[in-house]
């Protein structure tokens, strides 16, 4: 960055309440979590993880992460093609 350029201004949009971790959850927090889960499932791709059903055995976490990422990328590409 040159001296003539100004740094990008960062803005905070919205806010999030940090919840404390407790031994037993309150009914209010459980309801909030359930509502959040329901809203996620209402999204166009909220009902799929793009991971095929089955039991997978991996030799390492890296291999498992690679499998998850590959399936996610392929699923997102498929959704993008359907929308175009």
matplotlib code that plots the C-alpha trace (Angstrom):
import matplotlib.pyplot as plt

x = [0.0, 1.4, 1.2, -1.5, -3.9, -6.0, -6.5, -10.0, -12.4, -13.9, -17.4, -19.2, -22.6, -24.9, -23.8, -23.7, -24.2, -21.5, -23.2, -21.4, -20.9, -22.9, -23.4, -27.1, -28.7, -31.6, -34.9, -34.6, -31.2, -32.4, -35.4, -33.0, -30.8, -33.8, -35.1, -31.6, -31.5, -35.0, -33.9, -30.8, -32.9, -35.2, -32.3, -32.3, -29.5, -30.2, -31.2, -28.0, -24.4, -23.3, -21.7, -23.0, -24.6, -22.5, -19.7, -16.3, -13.0, -10.0, -6.4, -6.0, -7.9, -6.4, -7.9, -11.3, -11.2, -10.2, -13.2, -15.5, -14.2, -14.3, -17.9, -18.8, -17.2, -18.9, -22.3, -21.9, -21.0, -24.0, -26.3, -24.7, -25.3, -28.9, -29.4, -27.8]
y = [0.0, 3.4, 6.5, 7.9, 5.1, 5.0, 1.8, 0.2, 1.3, -1.7, -1.5, -3.7, -4.8, -6.1, -7.6, -11.0, -11.8, -14.1, -16.8, -18.3, -22.0, -23.5, -27.0, -27.0, -24.9, -22.7, -23.2, -19.8, -20.7, -24.1, -22.4, -19.9, -22.7, -24.6, -21.5, -20.9, -24.5, -24.2, -21.0, -22.6, -25.5, -22.9, -21.7, -23.1, -25.5, -25.9, -29.5, -30.9, -31.1, -32.4, -35.4, -38.7, -41.0, -43.8, -44.5, -43.2, -44.2, -41.8, -42.3, -38.7, -35.5, -33.9, -36.7, -36.2, -32.5, -32.9, -35.3, -32.8, -29.8, -31.7, -32.7, -29.2, -27.6, -30.1, -29.5, -25.7, -25.9, -28.1, -25.5, -22.7, -24.5, -25.2, -21.5, -20.2]
z = [0.0, -0.9, 1.3, -1.0, -0.4, 2.8, 4.6, 4.2, 6.9, 8.8, 10.0, 12.5, 11.2, 13.9, 17.2, 18.8, 22.5, 23.8, 25.9, 28.9, 28.9, 31.7, 33.1, 32.3, 29.6, 30.3, 28.5, 26.8, 25.3, 24.1, 22.4, 20.7, 19.5, 18.1, 16.3, 14.8, 13.6, 12.1, 10.3, 8.9, 7.5, 5.7, 3.6, 0.0, 0.8, 4.5, 4.3, 2.8, 3.9, 0.5, 2.3, 0.9, 3.5, 4.9, 7.3, 6.4, 7.8, 7.4, 8.2, 9.4, 10.1, 7.0, 4.9, 6.5, 6.0, 2.4, 1.9, 3.5, 1.5, -1.8, -1.3, -0.2, -3.2, -5.6, -3.9, -4.1, -7.7, -8.4, -6.7, -8.7, -12.0, -11.1, -10.3, -13.5]

ax = plt.figure().add_subplot(projection="3d")
ax.plot(x, y, z, "-o")
ax.set_aspect("equal")
plt.show()
